[in-house]
Each structure stands twice: as structure tokens, then as C-alpha cells.
Amino acid sequence: MNYTHDFANLACDFCVIPDTYCGISIYRNNGYRVCSFCHQHEDKSFQGADALSSNLNLEKGEKVGVTVSGGKDSLYAWMKMVEILGSEKVVAFNHNKVDLVHPVAMNNLRKAQERLKTELVIVRDDIFLPRFKKNLKAFLDKPDAAMIKVALCAGCRYGIRGRMFEEGLKFGISKYINANSYLEQNPFKLSLLEKRGGGSYRDGILNCLYENSRYQHSDNIETIKKDHEYWPSGEIFSSMPEFYSQIQHFSFDRYFPNNPFFYEEEVKKNLSWEKPMKSWHFDCQVESFKDLFYYGLLGHTELENKLSSMVRHRIISRDYALQRLYSYREKIKLTISEVHKLCEELDIQELIPKIDNFCKESRYIRTLN
């Protein structure tokens, strides 16, 4: 089946990036439209297991930390590091956003720990959910695509990096592996904030925060600032935290190619990995809200870029990507019901009418009916 006619808003004839994607440029080449991502694409090279072992340079008795979520990418990295280094040299760290993680993700972590016979340190984040609820209410008062991740995910970056690094130092661990997939890097979020800040990412965050006074609760703004100090770029609002200089961080994807199909097959076979019916990012249920709001405001989610990256890296064909998009857009309608259910589970059902109104006013969601 040819799905091309269902996606008239695509910006590129080679991938599936939509024309509403912020920050892209379009080139013309022999009558074809080529997006800037395809135009600038270069095949990646990977250094391999020997290089990673050499670069880690673990001393006798030294251990390495692996950040894990319960999704297939991080569990594959955990499994691979045990294969390379041995279980006694690997400690897995999980940032647990209490009550916002699907039970299947936690079960995946427990099964992996049992199979891999390594330590698993779960760092509970009990204050993420109360902050999320307040920021969700603020967002619904003034929906803004640039603020979706900044506000709804406030505290997550610090949790994944800062909190786990601090915890790891108690174990004497200063070297960490992270499997943040290069297929899932989404530049549109950065571009939206730069646009709001007149070219400055930092000013974009501050402008959006101060345009909506409801974001100014407790330590929310300081938490959002802290999120950006504990990321590799850092130093956006202040100096990098002093203890960060003690940390060495290694990206798993610099050493091994990311193929989601292969990763899934391997963790299913070796770790009995499972996924619920909603299979993307189930390890954090905030993603359901994000998908709905991104689609409602922009006409796309983060999936379009992932599929486009997979096309460019020759993991899937463009036709297959279009098929996946077609199916996913059909599921956006189910996401509304899913968000309703989550609101009830999180005891914020009073927000359901505002979410329904958001959907009613979205020209993108209306076209799905």
C-alpha cells in the first residue's frame, strides 16, 4: 500500500520529516526536495568493544555505572557491558520517577538484574510527580510547544545525570555508560526554544518560564535551570557543578551501531524483555502527554525524526516509515483515552476537560476524527 498521499505535509522526498518541523531547511536537487538533515547526513563509524574497554581503563576493583530505564536500548547496553567487562564490574542505575513508570519497565529491570547478576541501584524521585502535576496545569493554561519537554520533564535531566552520579560516587563509581540513542535526537525542541529566545536557547527557556507565572512555584525554575547544568553542554545558567569534574561519561552509541530491531530481539531472547501495547517510551508515562501535546500543537511527535533517522541510516525504507507513521497517527486518538486514564490514576482528573478542550482546538487532532 502506498501511504505517500496521506502525508502531503512532508518536507523531504527521502525521509519523513514534516514541514512543520522547526529548524529545517529545504534544498532542491534534480527536482527532489531534500531536508537539511538528509543533505548533511554522513554515515557513522563505531569504535567497538575493544576501544570502549581501553577508553574506560578500569583499575583493579573499579566498577562502571550504566544508566538504565527498562527500555530496550538501555537494557541492551547493560547486557553488552556485562558481556565485555563481567558482571562484577558493572552497576546499573535507574532514575525512578515514582508513579510515572509503567510496571512492565520495572519488571524488565528486575529480570535483567537476575539474569545479568549485577547490582541495580534504584534512585527514587518522589518529588518529580508533584512538580509534573503543577507544570501540567500551568501548561494547559497556556499551551506552548517550546515548553512541553522543559516543563513536563522538569527534574528528569538532573535525575538521570546528577542524582545518579551523586549516588554512584558513594559506591566509588565515577565512570558511566549511557545508551541515549542517536536515532532519537530531536533538534526541533532546541530550535523552538532558540526561536523564542531570539537565537538564544537560554533566553528561550527564561522567556517561556516568565511568560507563564504558574511555572513560578516552589523551586521549579531552579530545578529547570539545574536540569541544564547536569547535561553535557552545561554552563547555560551558571558554572558546571564542581563534582561533575570527577565524572567520566561514555556514550554507548559511539562504540556500537543502534538498530532497534536487533536490540529488541537480543533483550527479548536473553533478558525476557517485554513491552506493553503502547511500545514507545513506556518506561516514562509522561511521554503519552508529550505525544498528545506535540501532535496537537505541531502536527507531529518525536517519532517522525526517529523514523527519518532510521531511513537515513538504512535501517528501514521510507515506505516502511510511512506505514509506521500512518499507524501511529491512528493511535493518537487512542492516546487521548490513555491520557484520560493516566489523569485518573494520578488523581488529576479535574484536568481532563482542559485536555479535551486542547484536543478540540487543535486543527491537527480534529483532522484525525
N, C-alpha and C positions, 0 to 999 in steps of 0.2 A: 504493500500500500504506500502511495506517495503522500507524505504529510506536508510537503512544501507549501501547498496552497493554504494550509491552516495557520501559517506563520508569516503573514505579509509584513510583519514589523521587524524582521531580521535585518541586521545591518551588514552582514557579510555573507558572501556566497560560498564560503569554505567552512565556516563554523556556525554556531547557533547563538551568537551574541545578539541581543535585541538592540534596536535603535534607541531605546530609552536608557541604555547602559551609560552611566555618567563617566566621562573621561576618555571616550574612544574617539579616534579619528578614522575617516574612511578614505581609502585610496582607490584609484581606478587602474586596473591592469588588464589590458586586452578585452575590455568590455565587462569585466567582472568587478564587483565590489569586494574590497579586501579590508578588513578591520585592522587597526594598528597592532593588535595582539598577534594576528596571523602574519602581518607584514614583518614584524620584528622577531618572530619566533626563531629560536635556534634549538637544535636537539641538545638534550642534556647529556653530560657524561657523569659517570659514577665511579667513586674511588674504590669501593669494595670492602670486604670484611677485613682484609689484612691491613689496609690503610687505617680503618677505624680503630683496630686494636693498637696499631702503632701510635696513632694520634692520642688515644686515651692514655697510653703509657702508665697503666696502673702499677703502683708499687705493691710489694708483697702485703697481703691482707687488706688492700684498698678495695672499696666497692664503688660501683657506678649506679646512679639512680635513673630509672626510666619512668617518665610521666605517662600514666595510663588512664583511660576514661571508661573502658568497657566496649568501645567500638573496635572495628576490625583492624584499623591502621595501627593504633597504639598496642593492641594485643599481639599483632604480628611482630612489631618492633621488640616487645618484651620477650617473645618466644625466640626471636633471632639473636638477641643479646645473650640469652641463656645458652643458646647453641654455640655462640662464638666464645663466650667467656667462662661458662659454667655457672650453675645456679648459685653457688656460694658467693659469687662476685656481683650479683645483681639484686637490687632492691627496687621494687615498684612503688610509686607514689601516686595516689589518687586524690584529686580535689573533689570532695563530695558535697555538692550543693543540695543540702538536706531537703527532701520532699520534692525536688525537681529532677531527680534522676530516675529513669524507668527501672523498675525492679529487675528486668532482664539484664540491664547493663551491670548491675551489682552482682547478679548471679554469674555473669560471664567472668567477672574479676575473681570471684571465689573459686570457680572451676579452674581458671588459669593458674591461680596460686597453687592449687592442689596438684595440678599436672606438672607445673614447672618447678615446684618445690623451692620457691624463693620467698623472701619476706615481702609482705604487702602492707604498706603504711597508708591508712585512710585518714586524710586530713579533713575533718568535718568543718563545714562552713554553715553554721546555724544562723548567721545574720544575712546571708545572701537573699533568702526568700522574703523577709520583711522589707528589705530595700527594693527588691524586684516589684513587690506589690505597690509600693508608693510610687515608683517610677512608671509603672504601667498606668496608674491613674493619671499621672502627670502627662504621659504621652497621649492618652486618649483625649485629654482636654485640648491638646494642640498637636495632632499627628504631624510628624516631621521625619522623613526618610533618613535624614542625616543622623538622627538621634536614636534610631532603633537599636543598634548594637551598643552605642555608648551608654544609653540609659538602661536598657533591659538586661544588659550583661555587666552592669557596673559591679566591680569587685572580682570578676572572673579572672582577668589577666593577672591581677595581684595574687589571686588564689593559686593559679596554675604555676606561676613563677615564684613570687615572693614567699608565700606561706609554705610551699613545699620545699623551697630552698632552705628556709629557716629551719624547718623540721629536719631536713636532711643533714644540716650541719651538726645537729645533736648526735647524729649517727657517725659523724666524721666524713660525710659524703659531700664532695664539692664538685663532682663531675656528673653531668646529666645528659641523657639522650631524650630527644623529643621527636615524635613522628608526625609533626604538623605538615600535612600533605601539600606539596607544591601545586597539586591539581585543584586545591580548594582555596587558593589565594584569590581574594576578590577586591581588585583595585577600586571598584566603584564606591565602596564605603569611604575610602581615603579621599577620592575625588569629590564626593558630596560635601565633606567637611572642609576641604580646601576651597571649594566654591563659596561656602558660607562664610569663610574667613578671609575672602579676598586674596586667595592664594596661600594662606597660612592654615595648616592643619590645626595648630594650637589655637589660633584665634577662632577657627570654626567651632571647635568644641566649646570654648568660653562663650561665644556669641549665642550659640544654641541653648546653653545652660541658663544664661541670664535673660533670654527672651521668654522663658517659661519659669515663673517664680516657684512653681510647685516642685521643681527639681531641687530647690534650695532647702532641703530638710536634713536635719542632723549632720552627719559627716559625709553626705552623698557627694558633694563637689570635691572634697578632699580625696574621697575614695576613687572617683573617676580620674583625678589627677594622678593618684598613686598607680592606677592601672597602667598608665603610660610611662611610668618610671621603671616598672618591672618588665618591660618589653625590650627586645634587642636594640631598638632605636633609642629609647630612653631620653633623659635630659630634655624633655619637652617643656616641662613646667619648672623643674628645679634640677639640682645635681643628682646624678645616679647614686642610689643608696650605697653607703660605704661598704657594707658586707658583700655587695654584688661583685666587688673586685676579687673575692675569694672563689667565685663560681666560674667553672668552665662549662660551656654549653655546646653540645654537638647535635647537629641536625641529622637525623637518620636518613632523610631523603637526599642528603649529599653523597651518601655511600651506596644506596640501593634504589633501583627504579621502583616507582609506585604504580602497581597495577591492582586496582580494587578487586577485580575478579580473582586474580591469583591469591591475593591476601585473604579474601573471604574463603576460598577453597581450603587454604592451608590452616586457618584458625578453626574452621569447622571440623576438619579432619583430625587435628592434633589437640585442640582445646575444647571441643564440643561447643563451639561458639554458636550463639543463637541471636536472632533478631525478631522483634515484634512485627506486626503487619506494617506499621509505618517504619520504614527501614533506614531512613537517613537521619543521622544525628539524634537517635533515640536516647543516647547517653546524656542528653540535656534537653528537657522538655520545653525550655524557653524557645527552642528552635521552632516549635509549632506556631507560637505567637509571632516570631520573626518572619517566618514564611508568609503568614497571612498579611502582615503589615507591609512587608516589602512588595508583595504582589499587588496589594490594594493601592499602594502609592506609586509604584514604578512600572507595574505590569510584568515584573519578573522577580525571581527569588535569587538565591545564591547558586542554584542548580545550573542555570544556563551557562555560567562561567566554568563550572566544573566539567560539564559535558563538552564545552568548547575546548577546554584544555585536553581532555581525553581524545578528542578528534585530532588536535594538533600533534599530540604525542603518539598518534596512530594506534591507540588502544581500542577505539570504536570508530565506526564510519559515521559520516554526517547523517545518513538516513537513519541509522540506529539512534543517534542523538535526538533527531526529530521525533522518532517514535517514543522515546523516553519522555520528551517534553510534552507530547500530546497526552500521554498517560498521566503525567504529573499535574497538568493543568486540570484534568478531570478530577484529580484528587484534592485540588484546592477547595472544592465545595465540601469535601469531607473534613478538611482541616478546620472549617468553621465549626462543625459539630465537635471536633476534637478539642478545640479551644474552649467551647462551652463546657465540655466535660471537665477540663482542667480547671476552669474557673470554679466549678462546683467543688472539686476535690481540694482546691486551695482556699476555699471559703471566701471567694471574692465574686460570688455570683451576681452581686449588685452591678458588676461591670459588664455583664452580658448585654444589656440594652445598648450601652455605648459601643460595644464591639459590633453589634448588629447594625447600628447606625453608620458606623465606619464602613461596613461592607455595602450598605445601601447606597452610600455616597460615592463609592469607588466605581469609576467607569470601567475599570478592568474587571472587577469582580462581577459587576452587573452583566457583562457580556458572556459570562460563564453560564448564566441561567437559561 
